[in-house]
Amino acid sequence: MFYRLLEYIKDWWLGKPLGGGLRSSQWGKLSRQFLKENPYCFCGEKAKTTHHIIPFSVDSSKELLKENLFAVCNHCHLRFAHLGSFRSYNKNIREDAEVWRQKISQRPK
């Protein structure tokens, strides 16, 4: 993991595009607006990240499609949206989130 971090820093220092390529100039505004419209993660915590269901690095044409976005907290971003590894992604995050939303709402008190 440390080696990957060094490579990431080196790429940043050399000006290489990070995260699969250059972002659209509209991404920041869209991400902020999406989080305003979807302020909570499925777990109930405040959403901190606008997550791409199909990552930008896999298909950059889906970067600005709202149907490809999902709001998550920092904890759920890695665990559920990336299945525990940022090298992976969960194309079924919406379905999985609904299952967990139900489990959380029905948990014993």
C-alpha positions in Angstrom: 0.0 0.0 0.0 2.8 2.4 0.8 4.4 1.8 -2.6 1.0 2.7 -4.3 0.9 5.9 -2.3 4.4 6.8 -3.4 3.5 6.2 -7.0 0.3 8.3 -6.6 2.4 11.2 -5.2 5.0 10.8 -7.9 2.3 10.9 -10.6 0.7 14.0 -9.0 4.1 15.7 -8.8 4.8 15.0 -12.5 1.4 16.4 -13.4 -0.1 13.1 -14.7 -3.9 12.8 -14.6 -5.1 11.0 -11.5 -8.1 8.8 -11.1 -8.2 7.7 -14.7 -7.9 11.0 -16.5 -8.7 14.6 -16.5 -12.0 15.6 -15.0 -14.7 17.6 -16.7 -14.7 21.2 -15.6 -18.4 20.6 -14.5 -17.5 17.7 -12.1 -17.0 19.8 -9.0 -20.3 21.7 -9.3 -22.2 18.5 -10.1 -20.7 16.7 -7.2 -21.5 19.4 -4.7 -25.1 19.7 -6.0 -25.5 15.9 -5.9 -24.5 15.9 -2.2 -26.9 18.7 -1.5 -29.7 16.7 -3.1 -28.5 13.4 -1.4 -27.1 14.4 2.0 -27.1 11.0 3.6 -25.4 7.7 3.0 -27.6 4.6 3.1 -26.2 3.8 6.5 -27.7 7.0 7.9 -24.4 9.0 8.3 -23.8 12.3 6.5 -22.6 11.6 2.9 -19.1 12.9 2.2 -18.4 11.5 -1.3 -20.1 11.5 -4.6 -19.2 8.1 -5.8 -19.2 6.9 -9.4 -20.9 3.5 -9.6 -19.0 2.7 -12.8 -15.7 4.4 -12.1 -14.5 7.4 -14.2 -11.3 5.3 -14.9 -13.4 2.5 -16.4 -15.8 4.7 -18.5 -15.2 8.4 -18.5 -18.4 9.0 -20.6 -20.4 8.3 -17.4 -18.7 11.0 -15.3 -21.5 13.5 -15.4 -24.5 11.1 -15.5 -26.6 11.4 -12.3 -27.7 7.8 -12.7 -24.1 6.8 -12.3 -23.7 8.7 -9.0 -24.2 7.5 -5.4 -23.8 9.4 -2.2 -21.8 7.6 0.5 -20.0 8.4 3.8 -16.3 7.8 4.1 -16.7 4.4 5.8 -19.2 3.0 3.3 -17.3 4.4 0.3 -14.4 1.9 0.7 -16.3 -1.0 2.3 -19.5 -1.1 0.1 -18.8 1.0 -3.0 -15.4 -0.4 -3.6 -15.8 -3.8 -1.9 -12.9 -3.1 0.5 -10.4 -2.2 -2.3 -10.1 1.1 -4.3 -8.9 -1.1 -7.2 -12.4 -2.6 -7.4 -16.0 -1.3 -7.6 -19.5 -2.5 -6.8 -21.7 -2.2 -9.8 -24.6 -3.4 -7.6 -24.2 -0.7 -4.9 -27.8 0.5 -5.2 -29.3 -3.0 -4.6 -26.8 -3.8 -1.8 -27.5 -0.4 -0.2 -31.2 -1.1 -0.2 -30.6 -4.5 1.5 -28.5 -2.9 4.2 -30.9 0.0 4.6 -33.6 -2.5 5.4 -31.4 -4.4 7.8 -30.4 -1.2 9.6 -34.0 -0.1 9.9 -35.1 -3.5 11.3 -32.2 -4.2 13.6 -33.1 -5.2 17.2 -32.9 -2.3 19.7 
